Amino acid sequence: MSESKQVARPAFPTVVFSTFSTVFIAELGDKTQLATLLLSAQSGSPWLVFLGAALALICSSLVGVLLGQWLAQTLPPQRIESMAGVLMVGLGLWLGVQAGRSLLLSTAGA
């Protein structure tokens, strides 16, 4: 007979706090926050800008959650971690190359 394995899940407050702190810190000072700052200043309607930005973050987070849930049911956790690591390294390299090109173009044009 096969023994069913139960995966210990973290407590509710732990999940909420770690998710909130991760997303909050990741979003500080990024392009989205700067865009909402500019939209708020230009529109004169900061609460409407806040509402639009909050809804957009909720919707993009929903896509991430649904994709993550599907991946968790499809792939083993180790594979997901490896894929996330490769994706992050790839994005970091790509952004580094883009920054290097931009720097070279700005110094060559000066």
N, C-alpha and C positions, 0 to 999 in steps of 0.2 A: 504494500500500500504506500502511496506517496503521502508525505507529510506536508500539509499546507503551511507555507511560510507567511507570517504576518510581519509586515514592514512597520516599524515604529515610526509614527509620524510626529513631527514637532508640535508642541502645544500652540493653540490659537494665538496667544499674545506674541509668542516667539516669531511665528510666521508673519504676522501683521507688522511687528516692529522691524524685522529684518528687511521686509519688502519696502516699507515706507522709507527707512533710512537709506537703503540702496538706491531707490529711484530718486529720492530727494537730493542726495549728494551727487548722483550722476547728472541730474538736470540743472544743477546750479551753474550759472555762467555759460551755459551752452548756447548755441545759435537760436534755439527755440525761445529761451528766456529773453535773449536780446531782441528777438523779433516781437515778442509780446510787449516788451518795454517800449519799443518804437511805435507799435500799433496803438498802445494805450496813450502815448503822448500825442500822436497824430489825430486819433479819433475823438478825443475828449470824452470818451465813454469807457472808463476803465473797468466798470463792472460787466459790460457787455464783452469786452476783450477777455476778461477773466473767465466768463462763462464759456466763450468759444474755445479758449485755450484749455480749460478744464475738460470740456467735452472731447476735444481732440486727443488729449492725453488718455482719457478713459477709453476711447475707441482704439487707439494704438496699443494700449495695454491689453485690451481684450483680445486683439489679434495675437499678441505674444502669449497670453495665457492659453488660448485655444490651441495654438500651434505647439506650445509646450506640453499640453495635456495629450495631444495626439502623438507627439514624439515619444512621450513617456510610455504610452501604450504600445508603440511600434518598435522602439529600440531599447537596448539595455542602457542603464544609467552611465556606465563607463564610456560607451560609444558617444552618448550625447555630450558628456564632458570633453571628450577628445575633439569632437566636431566643433564645440564652442571655442575651445582653445585654438584650434587651427583657424577658425573664422576670425577670432580676435587678433591673432598674430598677422593674418593676411590683411585685415583692415588697417592695423597699425603700420605695416609696411607700405600699403597703398597710400595712406595719408602722409607718411614720411616722404615718399617719392613726390607726391603732389606738392608738399611744402618745399621740398628741395627745388623742384622746377620753378615754382613761384619765386623763390629766393633768387635763383639764378637769373630769371627773366627780369626781376626788379633791379638787380645789381648790374646787369648787362645794359639795361636801358638808361641807367643813371649817368 
